[in-house]
Structures are given as C-alpha cells and as structure tokens.
C-alpha cells in the first residue's frame, strides 16, 4: 500500500535494450547541444564562431608612405627636424 509498486522481476529484456538506452542518452545530448547553439544564435544575432577571423593589414607606416603626397612627406620631415632641434635645445639648458 501507500503507492509503492513492486518491480516485476519475471520480465527479461532483450540483449539490445541496454544499447537502445545508451543511444537515447546520446540523442538527448545532441538535442541539448543543438538547443544551446540555437539559443546562442538567437540572443546574440550571430552564429557562434569556432575560428577567429584574422584580417591582415599592412603596418601604419607602410600605409602612410603610400598615401602621402610629396608635399606631405616634406612637411613630415620638417616636423621631425624641428622636433629634434627642440629636444636638443631643451637638453642643453
């Protein structure tokens, strides 16, 4: 009484039964993984990135040299020269 049921010991399972149970757990794990992946896409608005995307750019110095006109290069050289003179003057005081 009290809602307790006795297990039926007379029933014998087929040999494949335990493998069927393992397969069901395997399917459940796949379902949980798909659910987590779907929720992450839903909340972030993007797919999950398993690989980091790398964009290789030329260094800034190379980009500046290509983009500068001869006048800009002269101005930059003059600024560098004046900066060096100013540092030397400050150091001699």
CNS distance restraints for C-alpha pairs under 8 A (distance, minus, plus):
assign (resid  13 and name CA) (resid  17 and name CA) 6.36 0.50 0.50
assign (resid  16 and name CA) (resid  20 and name CA) 6.28 0.50 0.50
assign (resid  17 and name CA) (resid  21 and name CA) 6.39 0.50 0.50
assign (resid  18 and name CA) (resid  22 and name CA) 6.38 0.50 0.50
assign (resid  19 and name CA) (resid  23 and name CA) 6.11 0.50 0.50
assign (resid  20 and name CA) (resid  24 and name CA) 6.25 0.50 0.50
assign (resid  21 and name CA) (resid  25 and name CA) 6.44 0.50 0.50
assign (resid  22 and name CA) (resid  26 and name CA) 6.22 0.50 0.50
assign (resid  23 and name CA) (resid  27 and name CA) 6.20 0.50 0.50
assign (resid  24 and name CA) (resid  28 and name CA) 6.15 0.50 0.50
assign (resid  25 and name CA) (resid  29 and name CA) 6.24 0.50 0.50
assign (resid  26 and name CA) (resid  30 and name CA) 6.43 0.50 0.50
assign (resid  27 and name CA) (resid  31 and name CA) 6.22 0.50 0.50
assign (resid  28 and name CA) (resid  32 and name CA) 6.26 0.50 0.50
assign (resid  29 and name CA) (resid  33 and name CA) 6.27 0.50 0.50
assign (resid  30 and name CA) (resid  34 and name CA) 6.20 0.50 0.50
assign (resid  31 and name CA) (resid  35 and name CA) 6.12 0.50 0.50
assign (resid  32 and name CA) (resid  36 and name CA) 6.22 0.50 0.50
assign (resid  33 and name CA) (resid  37 and name CA) 6.20 0.50 0.50
assign (resid  34 and name CA) (resid  38 and name CA) 6.06 0.50 0.50
assign (resid  35 and name CA) (resid  39 and name CA) 6.11 0.50 0.50
assign (resid  36 and name CA) (resid  40 and name CA) 6.15 0.50 0.50
assign (resid  37 and name CA) (resid  41 and name CA) 6.33 0.50 0.50
assign (resid  37 and name CA) (resid  48 and name CA) 7.46 0.50 0.50
assign (resid  38 and name CA) (resid  42 and name CA) 6.10 0.50 0.50
assign (resid  39 and name CA) (resid  43 and name CA) 6.11 0.50 0.50
assign (resid  40 and name CA) (resid  44 and name CA) 5.97 0.50 0.50
assign (resid  40 and name CA) (resid  47 and name CA) 7.59 0.50 0.50
assign (resid  40 and name CA) (resid  48 and name CA) 7.27 0.50 0.50
assign (resid  41 and name CA) (resid  45 and name CA) 5.38 0.50 0.50
assign (resid  41 and name CA) (resid  46 and name CA) 5.24 0.50 0.50
assign (resid  41 and name CA) (resid  47 and name CA) 5.14 0.50 0.50
assign (resid  41 and name CA) (resid  48 and name CA) 6.76 0.50 0.50
assign (resid  42 and name CA) (resid  46 and name CA) 7.57 0.50 0.50
assign (resid  58 and name CA) (resid  62 and name CA) 6.43 0.50 0.50
assign (resid  58 and name CA) (resid  63 and name CA) 6.49 0.50 0.50
assign (resid  59 and name CA) (resid  63 and name CA) 6.44 0.50 0.50
assign (resid  60 and name CA) (resid  64 and name CA) 6.00 0.50 0.50
assign (resid  61 and name CA) (resid  65 and name CA) 6.28 0.50 0.50
assign (resid  62 and name CA) (resid  66 and name CA) 6.40 0.50 0.50
assign (resid  63 and name CA) (resid  67 and name CA) 6.19 0.50 0.50
assign (resid  64 and name CA) (resid  68 and name CA) 5.94 0.50 0.50
assign (resid  68 and name CA) (resid  72 and name CA) 5.73 0.50 0.50
assign (resid  68 and name CA) (resid  73 and name CA) 6.27 0.50 0.50
assign (resid  69 and name CA) (resid  73 and name CA) 6.30 0.50 0.50
assign (resid  70 and name CA) (resid  74 and name CA) 6.27 0.50 0.50
assign (resid  71 and name CA) (resid  75 and name CA) 6.27 0.50 0.50
assign (resid  72 and name CA) (resid  76 and name CA) 6.13 0.50 0.50
assign (resid  73 and name CA) (resid  77 and name CA) 6.18 0.50 0.50
assign (resid  74 and name CA) (resid  78 and name CA) 6.15 0.50 0.50
assign (resid  75 and name CA) (resid  79 and name CA) 6.15 0.50 0.50
assign (resid  76 and name CA) (resid  80 and name CA) 6.20 0.50 0.50
assign (resid  77 and name CA) (resid  81 and name CA) 6.18 0.50 0.50
assign (resid  78 and name CA) (resid  82 and name CA) 6.14 0.50 0.50
assign (resid  79 and name CA) (resid  83 and name CA) 6.05 0.50 0.50
assign (resid  80 and name CA) (resid  84 and name CA) 6.26 0.50 0.50
assign (resid  81 and name CA) (resid  85 and name CA) 6.32 0.50 0.50
assign (resid  82 and name CA) (resid  86 and name CA) 6.11 0.50 0.50
assign (resid  83 and name CA) (resid  87 and name CA) 6.25 0.50 0.50
assign (resid  84 and name CA) (resid  88 and name CA) 6.22 0.50 0.50
assign (resid  85 and name CA) (resid  89 and name CA) 6.13 0.50 0.50
assign (resid  86 and name CA) (resid  90 and name CA) 6.10 0.50 0.50
assign (resid  87 and name CA) (resid  91 and name CA) 6.07 0.50 0.50
assign (resid  88 and name CA) (resid  92 and name CA) 6.29 0.50 0.50
assign (resid  89 and name CA) (resid  93 and name CA) 6.73 0.50 0.50
